[in-house]
């Protein structure tokens, strides 16, 4: 999976109406059958690395720390 593909999937998941209040990391990689937002595919290491790059570029904001971090798409 390419970095660009993972980045696009992250942005699609965070821009989905179900992500209005942000998403925990686990909500990016696991989507329950009643949820409609897209899943982010790739290794956890790659997804976390790209999330951090998007945070540094100002595309995503983060609330909380550790396992309680919530990612929001900056609009």
C-alpha positions, 0 to 999 in steps of 0.5 A, spaced: 500 500 500 502 506 498 503 512 502 499 516 498 493 511 498 493 510 505 493 518 506 487 518 501 484 513 505 485 517 512 482 523 509 476 520 506 475 516 513 476 523 517 471 527 512 466 522 513 459 524 517 460 518 522 467 522 523 464 528 525 467 528 532 473 525 530 476 518 530 480 514 535 486 510 531 482 503 532 476 506 529 480 508 522 482 501 522 476 497 524 469 499 521 463 495 524 458 492 519 453 498 521 458 503 520 459 506 513 465 510 513 471 507 509 476 503 512 484 505 512 488 499 509 495 498 511 500 496 516 499 500 523 506 502 523 505 506 516 498 508 518 501 511 524 507 514 521 502 518 515 497 520 521 503 524 524 506 527 518 499 529 516 499 532 523 505 536 522 503 538 515 496 541 519 491 537 515 489 533 522 489 535 529 489 531 535 486 531 541 488 527 547 494 522 548 496 515 547 491 510 546 485 516 547 488 520 541 482 522 537 484 525 530 480 530 526 480 532 519 482 540 519 477 543 515 
